[in-house]
Amino acid sequence: MRALFLQHDHLSPPGPVAERFAARGYAVDEAVVVAPEDFHQPNQPFDFPDPRGYDALVVMGAPWGAWDDDTIGTWLLPELEWLREADELNVPVFGICFGGQLLARAHGGSVARAPRPQIGWTPVWTQEPELVGPGPWFEWHYDRWQVPPDARELARDALASQAFVLRRNLAVQFHPELTAAGLQGWFDNGGRDAVVADGQDPQVLYQHTLAEGQAAADRAHALVDAFLDRVATA
């Protein structure tokens, strides 16, 4: 079995999500859409691999908007078509944050700016805790989706829809892959200022993430298991 982790930038390692896929017997491939040298001019072409070469696709987050065709449309619009193709081929897709927003847009929903950003550890209300647990989950997003018409919403909070399932597609708005090391990488590339602008103390957020540690990894592993056992086999 083989899984492709599609990373949109070089700052979002797949962490415990990839670890769990590997533990479940998957060979893990990683591809980066926007190369490090193109980070500040991200509207570059990308050749998406044939979905038929994989048993699962994991579509990761990004610092750009899933609605922003002007900034990243050169690869964003082909990626939407790629996700529709995967769905038609019955290839399971797990979309994380930006990846979940792309699933919403690809399948008849929409994505737009939220009233405010959502950054930090957040519990969610879940209708199916055996599939998506209540968290807390790490959030870092400025946008939110409208659930596609044929999808089933699984979780939400007061600000945004947090998870939905559609055939063999699972979308989550939060970041189950995040670790303290990953957060430090975001901080070192402009994220610290974003946290301050949100009225938070970056050091407190980092220590909170460090303290979540193993519990967060366990939640991520359980989420991957649920995706593989309940969604990918639908």
C-alpha positions in Angstrom: 0.0 0.0 0.0 1.2 3.5 -0.8 0.1 6.9 0.4 1.0 10.3 -1.0 1.3 13.3 1.3 0.9 16.4 -0.8 2.5 19.3 1.0 1.8 22.7 -0.4 4.9 24.4 1.2 8.1 23.2 2.8 7.0 24.3 6.3 4.4 21.7 7.0 5.8 18.3 7.9 3.2 15.5 8.2 4.3 14.5 11.7 2.2 11.9 13.5 -0.2 11.6 10.7 2.5 10.1 8.4 3.8 8.1 11.3 0.5 6.4 11.7 0.1 5.6 8.0 3.6 4.0 8.1 2.6 2.0 11.2 -0.5 0.8 9.3 1.8 -0.6 6.6 1.7 2.2 4.0 4.8 3.3 2.1 4.7 7.1 2.5 5.6 9.4 -0.4 5.9 13.2 0.0 5.6 15.8 -2.7 5.9 19.6 -2.2 3.8 21.8 -4.6 5.6 25.1 -3.9 9.4 24.8 -3.7 11.2 26.8 -0.9 12.7 29.2 -3.5 9.2 30.0 -4.8 7.6 30.5 -1.5 7.1 34.3 -2.0 6.1 33.8 -5.7 3.9 30.7 -5.3 2.0 30.8 -8.6 4.2 28.2 -10.3 3.1 25.1 -12.3 3.1 21.7 -10.6 2.6 18.3 -12.2 0.2 16.3 -10.0 0.9 12.5 -10.0 -1.7 10.0 -11.2 -4.0 9.2 -8.3 -4.2 5.7 -9.5 -0.7 5.1 -8.3 -1.8 5.5 -4.6 -4.1 3.8 -2.1 -4.7 7.1 -0.3 -3.9 10.8 -0.7 -3.3 13.2 2.2 -3.7 16.8 1.2 -2.0 19.1 3.7 -2.3 22.7 4.8 -1.0 25.9 3.2 -0.5 29.6 4.1 -2.5 30.7 1.1 -6.3 30.9 0.6 -8.1 28.0 -1.0 -10.2 30.6 -2.8 -7.3 32.7 -4.0 -7.1 31.9 -7.8 -5.2 35.1 -8.5 -2.3 34.2 -6.2 -2.0 30.4 -6.7 -4.4 29.6 -9.5 -1.7 28.1 -11.7 -1.7 25.0 -9.5 -4.8 25.5 -7.4 -7.3 25.0 -10.2 -5.5 21.9 -11.5 -5.5 20.5 -7.9 -9.3 20.9 -7.7 -9.6 18.8 -10.9 -7.1 16.3 -9.4 -9.2 15.9 -6.3 -12.4 15.4 -8.5 -10.5 12.8 -10.5 -9.4 11.0 -7.3 -13.0 10.9 -6.1 -14.2 9.5 -9.5 -11.5 6.8 -9.2 -12.5 6.0 -5.6 -9.1 6.9 -4.2 -9.5 7.9 -0.6 -8.5 11.5 0.3 -7.8 12.9 3.7 -7.8 16.8 3.5 -6.2 18.8 6.4 -7.0 22.5 6.9 -6.3 24.0 3.4 -6.6 20.4 2.0 -10.1 20.1 3.6 -11.1 23.4 2.2 -10.0 22.2 -1.3 -12.2 19.2 -0.8 -15.1 21.4 0.0 -14.6 23.6 -3.0 -13.9 20.7 -5.4 -17.2 19.0 -4.5 -19.7 21.8 -4.6 -19.1 23.7 -1.4 -17.2 27.0 -1.1 -14.4 28.7 0.9 -14.3 32.3 2.1 -12.7 34.4 4.8 -14.0 33.7 8.3 -15.0 36.6 10.6 -11.8 36.1 12.5 -8.8 33.8 12.6 -8.7 30.7 14.7 -5.3 30.0 16.2 -4.5 27.6 19.0 -5.9 24.5 20.8 -9.6 24.2 20.4 -12.2 21.6 21.4 -14.9 20.8 18.8 -18.5 19.5 19.0 -18.6 16.2 17.2 -21.5 14.2 16.1 -19.4 11.1 15.5 -16.7 11.0 18.1 -15.7 7.5 17.0 -14.6 9.1 13.7 -13.5 12.7 14.7 -12.9 13.1 18.4 -13.6 16.3 20.4 -9.9 17.3 20.6 -8.6 19.7 21.6 -7.2 20.1 18.1 -4.7 22.7 16.9 -6.3 25.3 14.7 -4.5 27.9 12.4 -6.8 29.2 9.7 -8.3 32.5 8.4 -10.9 30.9 6.1 -13.8 28.5 6.5 -15.8 26.3 4.2 -19.4 25.7 3.4 -20.0 22.0 3.5 -20.7 20.4 0.0 -24.3 19.5 -0.6 -23.8 15.8 -0.5 -21.4 15.7 2.4 -22.1 14.8 6.0 -20.8 17.3 8.6 -19.1 15.5 11.5 -17.9 18.3 13.7 -18.0 22.1 14.2 -17.5 24.8 16.7 -19.0 28.3 17.1 -16.8 29.8 14.3 -16.5 27.1 11.6 -17.4 23.7 10.4 -14.5 21.4 11.5 -15.0 18.1 9.7 -17.1 16.5 7.0 -17.1 13.2 5.1 -18.1 12.7 1.5 -17.8 9.2 0.0 -14.1 8.3 0.6 -13.1 11.9 1.4 -12.5 13.2 4.9 -11.9 16.9 5.5 -10.8 18.4 8.8 -10.3 22.1 9.4 -7.6 21.6 12.2 -4.0 20.3 12.1 -3.7 16.8 13.6 -0.1 16.7 12.2 1.2 19.6 14.2 4.0 19.1 16.7 6.0 21.7 18.8 8.8 21.4 16.2 6.4 22.1 13.4 5.0 25.1 15.3 8.5 26.5 15.8 9.0 26.3 12.0 5.9 28.3 11.5 7.0 30.8 14.1 10.4 31.2 12.4 8.7 32.1 9.1 6.3 34.8 10.1 3.9 32.9 12.3 5.1 34.5 15.6 3.9 37.9 14.4 0.5 36.4 13.4 0.1 35.0 16.9 0.9 38.3 18.5 -1.5 40.1 16.1 -4.2 37.6 17.3 -3.6 38.8 20.9 -1.8 35.7 22.1 1.6 35.0 23.6 3.7 32.8 21.2 5.7 31.3 24.0 2.6 30.2 25.9 1.2 28.7 22.7 4.5 26.9 22.1 4.5 25.5 25.7 0.9 24.5 25.4 1.8 22.6 22.2 4.8 21.0 23.9 2.6 19.9 26.8 0.0 18.3 24.5 2.8 16.2 23.0 1.9 12.5 23.3 -1.8 13.1 23.8 -2.0 15.1 20.6 -0.1 12.4 18.7 -2.5 9.8 20.1 -5.5 11.8 18.9 -3.9 12.1 15.4 -3.2 8.3 15.3 -6.8 7.6 16.2 -8.0 10.0 13.5 -5.9 8.2 10.9 -7.2 4.8 12.1 -10.8 6.1 11.7 -10.1 7.5 8.2 -8.5 4.2 7.1 -11.1 1.9 8.7 -14.3 3.9 8.3 -13.8 6.3 5.3 -11.2 4.8 3.0 -13.2 1.5 3.0 -16.6 3.1 2.4 
